[in-house]
């Protein structure tokens, strides 16, 4: 027997601390923040406190979602945490959150280290578990504190990323809502285009990896911090995502006109506008939610969905196309029909 999966609810969490473009300009007078804002569409981002972790943000988001009572805690059979900034090398954030959230010991818990395609990738796994009857309800949490792996003088990434978490409950369909077809892909040969080189066992952190380097554009970084080849990632996304959306629409037997919202990973506004242009997506169907929170990695899609749900722009019965892309390099897209049972409050 095949069960149909549906998104039952979403809840987000952002850290209290906010860093504005004016704050960055005061720290780095040589940074052209008006130009950066015009291109990225970002004017502020939430930043985790020094002792605040991805697990802490995840706990707050999940607690908010569970308080809404979509299902009893004991009926959650699987906990998936998507993060690239775990609290510890081991154990996983998922195992720690099982205890903090007081979920049942029958529950399976695991982390996915997958990045900006992680929400859709996590939806794929969650949907498969429900369709196969292996789980009744899956709690999918996407959470990252990229601010902790950014070099403070690297303007290519510091102005982009913000911290945040989102908890999404996936369960058996209660209404017309459903999670439909998926298209996923990976090109690991380009993994070096978006990477933190040091910190693992291939290249442990050391005095040498901590040494700062200045590139031709004057950006400062070291091997302990995030490196992103922005042009390479831009080219990758504009090559793979339009193809994936075309494949997805065909698999889902949808026309572009039948799609109500395109909710892509909120990388930056320039990226989203170009994806819309290449994919011939109507500007009024493209979701934007990054101006005040930045690029929140795997949490960006559910945070954008929550924002549009609160504003009542996403309505029951609407067709949503979700697409994430980034670290790996990896990409994932899916079709979702929003349901009456789904809610944010």
C-alpha positions as CSV (number, residue, x, y, z in Angstrom):
1,X,0.0,0.0,0.0
2,X,1.3,3.4,-1.0
3,X,0.7,6.3,1.4
4,X,0.6,9.9,0.3
5,X,2.8,12.4,2.1
6,X,1.9,16.1,2.9
7,X,3.6,19.0,4.7
8,X,1.5,19.5,7.8
9,X,3.3,22.5,9.3
10,X,6.3,24.7,9.3
11,X,7.9,26.9,12.1
12,X,11.0,29.0,11.9
13,X,13.5,30.4,14.3
14,X,16.0,33.3,13.8
15,X,18.6,34.4,16.4
16,X,17.9,37.7,18.2
17,X,21.1,39.5,17.1
18,X,20.8,41.4,13.8
19,X,23.7,42.7,11.8
20,X,22.8,45.3,9.2
21,X,24.7,46.5,6.2
22,X,25.3,49.7,8.1
23,X,27.0,47.7,10.8
24,X,29.2,46.0,8.2
25,X,30.0,49.3,6.6
26,X,31.1,50.8,9.9
27,X,33.5,47.8,10.4
28,X,34.7,47.8,6.9
29,X,34.6,51.3,5.3
30,X,36.2,50.0,2.1
31,X,33.2,47.7,1.4
32,X,30.8,49.1,-1.1
33,X,27.7,48.1,0.9
34,X,25.1,49.9,-1.4
35,X,26.5,48.0,-4.4
36,X,26.5,44.7,-2.4
37,X,22.9,45.3,-1.3
38,X,21.7,46.2,-4.8
39,X,23.1,42.9,-6.1
40,X,22.3,40.5,-3.3
41,X,19.0,42.1,-2.1
42,X,20.2,41.7,1.5
43,X,20.3,44.6,4.0
44,X,20.4,42.6,7.3
45,X,21.0,39.1,8.6
46,X,20.4,37.4,11.9
47,X,23.5,36.1,13.6
48,X,23.8,33.5,16.4
49,X,25.3,34.5,19.7
50,X,28.7,33.2,20.5
51,X,27.3,30.3,22.6
52,X,24.2,29.8,20.5
53,X,24.4,26.8,18.2
54,X,22.5,25.2,15.3
55,X,21.1,22.7,17.7
56,X,19.7,25.5,19.9
57,X,18.0,27.2,17.0
58,X,16.6,23.8,15.9
59,X,15.2,23.2,19.3
60,X,13.4,26.5,19.3
61,X,11.9,26.0,15.9
62,X,10.8,22.4,16.6
63,X,9.4,23.3,20.0
64,X,7.3,26.0,18.3
65,X,6.0,23.5,15.7
66,X,5.2,20.8,18.2
67,X,3.3,23.2,20.4
68,X,0.8,23.6,17.6
69,X,-0.3,20.0,18.1
70,X,-0.5,18.7,14.6
71,X,0.3,15.2,16.0
72,X,1.2,13.8,19.4
73,X,4.9,13.6,20.1
74,X,4.7,9.8,20.4
75,X,3.5,9.6,16.8
76,X,6.7,11.1,15.4
77,X,8.7,8.1,14.1
78,X,11.7,9.8,12.4
79,X,13.8,12.9,13.1
80,X,16.0,14.2,10.3
81,X,18.3,17.2,11.0
82,X,19.9,18.9,8.0
83,X,23.0,20.8,9.1
84,X,26.6,21.6,8.2
85,X,27.4,23.3,11.5
86,X,26.8,20.5,14.1
87,X,27.3,21.1,17.8
88,X,29.8,18.2,17.9
89,X,31.7,15.9,15.5
90,X,29.7,13.2,17.2
91,X,27.0,12.5,18.4
92,X,24.6,13.9,15.8
93,X,22.4,16.9,16.4
94,X,19.4,14.6,15.7
95,X,20.2,12.3,18.6
96,X,20.7,15.3,21.0
97,X,17.4,16.9,19.8
98,X,15.5,13.6,20.4
99,X,16.3,14.0,24.1
100,X,15.9,17.8,24.3
101,X,12.5,17.6,22.6
102,X,11.4,14.6,24.7
103,X,10.5,12.5,21.7
104,X,10.0,8.8,22.0
105,X,12.9,6.3,22.1
106,X,11.2,4.4,19.3
107,X,12.2,7.2,17.0
108,X,15.0,7.0,14.4
109,X,17.3,10.1,14.3
110,X,20.0,11.1,11.9
111,X,21.8,14.1,10.5
112,X,22.2,15.0,6.8
113,X,25.3,17.1,5.9
114,X,24.0,18.4,2.6
115,X,23.7,22.2,2.6
116,X,21.5,24.4,0.4
117,X,19.7,21.5,-1.3
118,X,19.1,19.9,2.0
119,X,15.5,20.9,2.6
120,X,14.3,19.4,-0.6
121,X,16.6,16.4,-0.1
122,X,15.2,15.9,3.3
123,X,11.7,16.1,2.0
124,X,12.6,13.4,-0.5
125,X,13.7,11.1,2.3
126,X,10.8,12.0,4.5
127,X,8.3,11.4,1.7
128,X,9.9,8.0,0.9
129,X,9.6,6.9,4.5
130,X,5.9,7.8,4.6
131,X,5.0,6.4,1.2
132,X,6.7,3.1,2.1
133,X,4.9,2.9,5.5
134,X,8.2,3.0,7.4
135,X,7.0,6.2,9.3
136,X,3.8,7.9,10.1
137,X,5.3,11.3,10.7
138,X,8.7,12.8,10.1
139,X,10.1,15.8,11.8
140,X,12.5,17.5,9.4
141,X,14.7,20.2,10.8
142,X,17.0,22.4,8.7
143,X,19.4,24.5,10.8
144,X,22.8,26.2,10.3
145,X,25.0,28.9,11.9
146,X,27.2,29.6,8.9
147,X,28.4,32.8,10.7
148,X,30.7,30.6,12.7
149,X,32.6,29.4,9.6
150,X,32.9,32.8,7.8
151,X,36.0,34.9,7.9
152,X,34.9,38.3,9.2
153,X,36.9,40.1,6.4
154,X,35.6,38.0,3.5
155,X,33.0,40.3,2.0
156,X,32.0,37.6,-0.7
157,X,30.3,35.6,2.0
158,X,29.9,37.6,5.2
159,X,27.4,40.0,3.6
160,X,25.4,37.0,2.2
161,X,24.8,34.5,5.0
162,X,22.6,34.6,8.0
163,X,21.8,32.0,10.7
164,X,18.4,30.3,11.1
165,X,16.4,27.2,11.5
166,X,13.1,25.7,10.4
167,X,11.1,22.7,11.5
168,X,8.8,21.0,9.1
169,X,6.4,18.2,9.9
170,X,5.7,15.7,7.1
171,X,2.9,13.2,7.6
172,X,0.3,11.2,5.8
173,X,-2.1,13.5,3.7
174,X,-5.1,14.7,5.5
175,X,-6.5,16.9,2.7
176,X,-5.8,17.6,-0.9
177,X,-2.2,18.5,0.0
178,X,0.6,16.3,-1.2
179,X,4.3,16.1,-1.9
180,X,4.7,15.0,-5.5
181,X,7.6,14.3,-7.9
182,X,11.3,15.0,-7.3
183,X,14.4,15.7,-9.4
184,X,17.7,15.4,-7.7
185,X,21.4,15.5,-8.8
186,X,25.0,15.7,-7.7
187,X,28.3,16.8,-9.3
188,X,31.0,16.1,-6.7
189,X,33.8,16.9,-9.1
190,X,33.0,20.6,-8.4
191,X,32.9,20.2,-4.6
192,X,35.9,22.5,-4.2
193,X,33.8,25.5,-5.5
194,X,32.0,25.7,-2.1
195,X,34.1,24.3,0.8
196,X,35.6,24.7,4.2
197,X,39.0,23.2,3.4
198,X,40.3,22.5,6.9
199,X,38.7,21.1,10.1
200,X,38.2,17.5,9.1
201,X,40.6,14.6,9.1
202,X,41.8,15.3,5.6
203,X,43.2,18.6,6.7
204,X,43.0,19.2,10.5
205,X,43.1,22.7,11.8
206,X,46.5,24.0,12.6
207,X,48.5,27.2,12.8
208,X,49.1,26.9,9.1
209,X,45.4,26.6,8.2
210,X,44.7,29.6,10.3
211,X,47.0,31.8,8.3
212,X,45.2,34.6,6.4
213,X,45.4,35.0,2.7
214,X,44.2,37.9,0.5
215,X,42.8,37.2,-3.0
216,X,43.0,39.4,-6.1
217,X,39.7,41.1,-5.1
218,X,41.0,41.9,-1.6
219,X,38.9,39.4,0.2
220,X,40.6,37.9,3.3
221,X,40.1,34.2,4.3
222,X,41.9,31.2,5.6
223,X,41.5,27.4,5.2
224,X,39.4,27.2,8.4
225,X,36.7,29.4,6.9
226,X,34.2,29.1,4.1
227,X,35.5,29.5,0.5
228,X,32.9,30.1,-2.3
229,X,33.7,30.6,-5.9
230,X,30.7,32.8,-6.5
231,X,31.0,32.8,-10.3
232,X,31.3,29.1,-10.5
233,X,28.2,28.6,-8.2
234,X,26.3,31.1,-10.3
235,X,27.1,29.3,-13.5
236,X,26.2,25.9,-11.9
237,X,22.8,27.1,-10.7
238,X,21.9,28.7,-13.9
239,X,22.9,25.5,-15.8
240,X,21.2,22.9,-13.6
241,X,18.1,24.5,-12.0
242,X,16.3,25.5,-15.2
243,X,16.8,22.0,-16.6
244,X,15.7,20.4,-13.4
245,X,12.5,22.5,-13.3
246,X,11.7,21.5,-16.9
247,X,12.2,17.9,-16.0
248,X,10.1,18.2,-12.9
249,X,7.2,19.9,-14.6
250,X,7.2,17.0,-17.1
251,X,7.3,14.4,-14.4
252,X,4.5,16.1,-12.5
253,X,2.4,16.6,-15.6
254,X,2.2,20.3,-15.0
255,X,2.5,23.4,-17.2
256,X,4.4,26.5,-16.1
257,X,1.0,28.3,-16.0
258,X,-0.3,25.9,-13.4
259,X,2.4,26.7,-10.9
260,X,1.4,29.3,-8.4
261,X,4.8,29.8,-6.6
262,X,8.4,29.0,-7.3
263,X,10.2,28.8,-4.0
264,X,13.9,28.5,-4.6
265,X,16.9,28.5,-2.2
266,X,17.3,32.1,-1.3
267,X,20.9,32.4,-2.4
268,X,20.8,36.1,-3.4
269,X,18.4,38.3,-5.4
270,X,20.7,38.5,-8.5
271,X,20.7,34.7,-8.6
272,X,17.0,34.4,-8.3
273,X,16.2,37.0,-10.9
274,X,18.5,35.3,-13.4
275,X,16.9,31.9,-12.7
276,X,13.5,33.5,-13.3
277,X,14.7,35.0,-16.5
278,X,16.3,31.8,-17.9
279,X,13.4,29.7,-16.8
280,X,10.8,32.2,-18.1
281,X,9.2,32.4,-14.7
282,X,6.8,35.2,-14.2
283,X,8.4,37.7,-11.6
284,X,5.1,37.7,-9.6
285,X,5.4,33.9,-9.1
286,X,9.0,34.0,-7.7
287,X,9.2,34.0,-3.9
288,X,11.7,36.4,-2.3
289,X,12.5,36.3,1.4
290,X,16.1,37.3,2.1
291,X,16.2,41.1,2.5
292,X,16.2,41.0,6.3
293,X,17.6,37.5,6.9
294,X,20.1,36.8,4.2
295,X,21.0,33.3,2.8
296,X,20.0,30.9,5.6
297,X,21.4,27.8,3.8
298,X,19.1,24.7,4.1
299,X,16.5,26.7,6.1
300,X,15.9,29.3,3.4
301,X,13.1,27.5,1.6
302,X,10.9,26.6,4.6
303,X,11.6,30.1,6.1
304,X,10.3,31.7,2.9
305,X,7.3,29.3,2.9
306,X,6.5,30.2,6.5
307,X,6.7,34.0,5.6
308,X,4.4,33.6,2.6
309,X,2.0,31.5,4.7
310,X,1.8,34.1,7.4
311,X,1.0,36.7,4.8
312,X,-1.6,34.3,3.4
313,X,0.0,34.4,-0.1
314,X,0.3,30.6,-0.2
315,X,-3.2,29.1,-0.2
316,X,-4.6,25.6,-0.1
317,X,-4.7,23.8,-3.4
318,X,-1.8,25.9,-4.9
319,X,1.0,24.3,-6.8
320,X,4.5,25.0,-5.4
321,X,7.8,24.2,-7.1
322,X,10.7,24.0,-4.6
323,X,14.3,24.0,-5.6
324,X,17.6,24.0,-3.6
325,X,21.2,24.0,-4.9
326,X,24.7,24.5,-3.5
327,X,27.2,22.6,-1.5
328,X,28.2,19.3,-3.0
329,X,27.6,20.5,-5.6
330,X,24.1,19.2,-5.3
331,X,20.6,20.2,-6.4
332,X,17.0,19.0,-5.6
333,X,13.6,20.1,-6.8
334,X,10.1,18.9,-6.0
335,X,6.4,19.7,-6.6
336,X,4.2,20.3,-3.6
337,X,0.4,20.9,-3.5
338,X,-0.4,22.9,-0.4
339,X,-3.1,21.4,1.7
340,X,-5.9,22.7,3.9
341,X,-4.5,20.7,6.8
342,X,-1.2,22.6,6.6
343,X,-0.7,25.7,8.7
344,X,1.8,27.9,10.5
345,X,-0.3,28.5,13.6
